[in-house]
Amino acid sequence: MKTLSVSLAVLGTLLAFSGDVPEVDGYPAGDEMEVDAGSNLAERAAAAIHGVMGESVTPGLDPEDENAVIEEYCVRCHNERRLRGNLSLEDFDAAVPHADPVVAEKMIVKLRAGMMPPPGVSRPAGDTLQMLVESLEERIDEEAARNPNPGGRSFQRLNQAEYARSVQALLGLDIDPAAFLPLDTKSANFDNIADVQMLSPTLLDSYMNAAATISRLAVGDPEAAASSTTYTNPGYASQWERVEGAPYGTRGGLSVTHNFIADGEYEFRLAFEHTTTGGFYGGVTPGERIEVSIDGERVALLEMDRWMSVADPNGVNMRTEPIFVTAGPHRVTAAFLKQAEGPVPDVLSPHDWSLADRQVGVSGYGITAYAHLKDLVVAGPTDVKGVSETPTRRLIFFCRPTTPEEERPCAAEIIDRLGPKAFRRPLEAADRDALLRFYDLGRQEGGFEVGVRTAIEAMLASPDFIFRMEEAPDDVQVGENYRISDVDLAARLSYFLWGLPPDDELLQLAAEGDLSDDDVLRGQVERMLDDRRSEALATRFAAQWLRLDDLDKVHPDRLLFPDYHQQLADDLRRETELFFASMVQNDASIFDLYSADYSYMNERVANHYGVDGVVGEDFRRVDYVDPGRRGILAHASVLTLTSHAGRTSPVLRGK
């Protein structure tokens, strides 16, 4: 305080009696500065204070003086002729740094770090550079507060995950978006960055084909032609443990949810991994059988022939007889029957899993390998009997016309219910009329249901569904800031927090213009975070931030880590997702990411960590016993991703 008082006294004296100031000695080595009658007041004040106090303290500079400092100490290198660092400051005006904020921010960083002027080059006296930095920052911040720049809104479309979740929210139909759409372009591992999203004729074709196929799956097609869908098993999935969705008493195999397009007969084909010599990969014990079930009910039991070979007419493949299945989503499982518990056939080094590494599995190394299901193919339908009621059909056809006169009004009701959900905004008259015209076209072709199916196809193919459309007010000039509409705000909010379109409550508030109210908006954010759908922040944001998707690409050394397999990798990923989701739900401190003394485990994960007392497949919160295990940095998912196949990697873990 004493130093400040003396400094102010000296400065006040100079301001009161401004006159010639003699040269001041004692500047640090490398500084060259002369103070004379021609010096500006700030320099004279700085020199005098330095001389009196022996310290470098400089009062504030006005823009004219700041420009003089920049001219003398910066422009001599950063000019149009020399252009050091590919930067010219000849036209830079310290009074309006926001006119070129990129250059101003670059100057602030360099000056604050003491990197400019470079060592050995003369510098201004005292705290002149510090005050220049503070002045630039203050003016930029003031301008940003007066005229905030929210940036531009890049053209954005739904990515694969958003597309699938939007279809599910609209029709209650689970789809695999990878079966319809190409891979998303990523930036920093995030797939929802609008600036890098590509748009091509091929992609638009994919959206159109997806709309046609999904609408047929949703409504059903009694005239469907036979086709086939192939589901491929990951190469390192355990063939000893029960897979999720499979009946108890089975092991390995593959379990999927398949959308059957019509009531009819379907054939299920199984393909197995084989060795380079053509036989079964792994071993097939006498009496080995594989079961095909639908919704947990056995529909076929196939005896496996251990001598099958790729040289046989059917190769290393098996198939069922045609089996009648009703339309709609059904759980289809092909899994090996689990025989009596006991030692596995190879007792040299038994493990409860199946290697997919052919070299290890075939040559032995004392490790047991089992027959490995590679593909499950669903082929059909044949002998179609019609289309049964499905959950999706019940959602769509909430009205049922009994006469031809009732058909179009019923179709209009269906459009009025589905349209706002598909377009994420209230339907306008033009939207409704256009969709009804598509209905009319379909009805002429095949009746009421085909008309509704055509209208749904038009919704799914519409730019209002595929793209996250946002409109600027009519009276806004190019480059002018404006408040986004409540409807656009609802879509941004729901896709960020839920990865889904807005629900009815959010759409209603947006349509009434209430969502932009601060209290209402805060209340909706809190409601959405409390909703279980906010788990999308874990399964989408956190998973991409931590690159959990890459767990499918990591294959630890089979000999060093024989108990690592697909099911364990899936559970390790789920552990991290549940941990992050719990932090969101409980509004936990961000420091818990790295210091939490708990996690979420099922029996498989607990066994992996050596934690006792956890039984069953359901995840639950478990407190760590090991004091050295804390937060996500101790999660096996993160540790696996930051390791090589046979060892840890300080480089990967240090990134």
Buried (B, 14 or more C-beta within 10 A) or exposed (E): EEEEEBBEEBBEEBEEEEEEBEEBEEBEEEBEBEBEEEBBBBBBBBBBBBBBEEEBBBBEBBBEBBBBBBBEBBBBBBBEEEEBEEBBBEEBBBEEBBEBBEBBBBBBEBBBEEEBBEEEEBBBBBBBBBBBBBBBBEBBEEBEEEEEEEEEEEEBBBBBBBBBBBBBBBBBBEBBBEEBBEEBEBEEBBBBBBEBBEEEEEBBEBBBEBBBBBBBBBBBBBEBEBEEBEBEBBBBBBBBBBBEBBBEEBBBBBBBBBBBBBBBBBBBBBBBBBBEEEBBBBBBEEEBEBBBBBEEEEBBEBEBEEEBBBEEEEBBBBBBEBBEBBBBBBBBBBBBBBEEEEEBEBEEEBBBBBBBBBEBBBEEBEBBBBBBBBBBBBBBBEEBBEBBEBEBBEBBBEBEBEEEEEBBEBBBEBBEBBBBBBBBBEBEEEBBEBBBEBBBBBBEEBEBBBBBBBBBBBBBBBEBBBBBBBEBEEEEEEEEEEEBBBBBBBBBBBBBBBBBBBBEEBBBBBBEEBBBEEEBBEEBBEBBBEEEBBBBBBBBBBBBEBBBBBBEEBBBBBEEBBEBBBBBBBBBBBBBBBBBBBBBBEEBEEEBBEEBEBBBBBBBBBBBBEBEEBEEEEBEEBEBEEEEBBBBEBBBBBBBBBBEEEEEEEEEEEE
